Amino acid sequence: MNKVLLAALSGQRVDPVPIWLMRQAGRYLPEYRALRAKAGSFLDLCYTPELAIEATMQPIRRFGFDAAILFSDILVVPDGLGQKVEFREGDGPILKGLRSGSSVDGFSIDRMIEHLQPVYAAVKGLRRELPKETALIGFAGAPWTVATYMVEGRGGSDHAETRRFAYREPEIFAGLISLLIEATLAHLSAQIEAGVEVVQIFDSWAGSLPEQEFRAYALEPARRIVAELHRKYPAVRVIAFPRGAGAMLPVYARECAADAVSLDSSVPTGWAAAAIQDRGQCVQGNLDPAVLVAGGDPLFVAADRILGAFAHGPHVFNLGHGILPETPLKHVAQLIERVREARSA
Ligand code: CP3
């Protein structure tokens, strides 16, 4: 296997450790800010294949990461299903929130796939443009995380409204989660058929769920999505990112059976090495995005600790969450150099 990311995700210890960064295409890059200004709106950027290809390629050209992640967003799924999404400057995403009692009957997965054809066209173009050693990652939001935006109509931090909906109207909420499992599978399958080799499932808000709801709305949907992708596409590797899962992480890793688990920065590395990596499952992560902004000794110390903790098994170096817009370019280059120069134990 000549793509180091695929080797690590297949359970091999790779030296040097493969590296890419969540949100590696984005506002910390001056060339992204210029492209974004030219595109007009964020969704125009996502839905114009040439521009999405260009945004995906920018961090690869500048830094030579081991993987490219398709430039898109998790909210193209509700947008395609028929719940229009808008990105307002400074406000983040705005959707017309589902009110209690609303039904999901009007949403259509066929219409979503039709609407998202430009996204799949970008994947096809990227396979032609990427260097042969660079893996291409596709992605989707996990059902729970996408549901929080669909119910609340915007980004939030505690998702109390979505949880209330789930407790008061469990049948309607379960219907929404089922629809999102199917929509996620259809969207990831279309990306795979267009040429992505790896998919990441972002459950950015898994941490707001109590145990039973975590099992029902985060773990079980992930398990079903991973099992179906593995059945249909045995060569494709799946990374799951249950951000904030805390003590539920080992159960999640084992039961959802993704090829790799992406760890947020709060996860103790020694604990994750013992509970997840020692069982042969790849781990990804988990540098604090804020230490990459800070730079200097704290950055090198933190990166070395992570490399050391995960030196004995399959590991993909990444952040614990997306790169921050204020991150200096120089720190990114220094981090890559540090990871590539690290000697194995
Ligand atoms: O990783 C990459 O480089 C690929 C592209 C990517 C984007 N969003 C581009 C983007 C990926 C993988 C995402 C995932 C995403 N989107 C998540 C899950 C990961 C996470 O960070 O937790 C979530 C929750 C979203 C939803 C979303 N998109 C929000 C809340 C926002 C507004 C906040 C923000 O960061 O601006 C976005 C917008 C967005 N998605 C931008 C980018 C580059 C910034 C938009 C701009 O340029 O104006």
Boltz pocket constraint, residues with backbone or C-beta under 6 A from the ligand:
constraints:
  - pocket:
      binder: B
      contacts: [[A, 21], [A, 22], [A, 23], [A, 24], [A, 25], [A, 26], [A, 27], [A, 36], [A, 42], [A, 69], [A, 70], [A, 71], [A, 72], [A, 73], [A, 74], [A, 75], [A, 87], [A, 92], [A, 93], [A, 139], [A, 141], [A, 155], [A, 202], [A, 204], [A, 321], [A, 322]]
      max_distance: 6.0
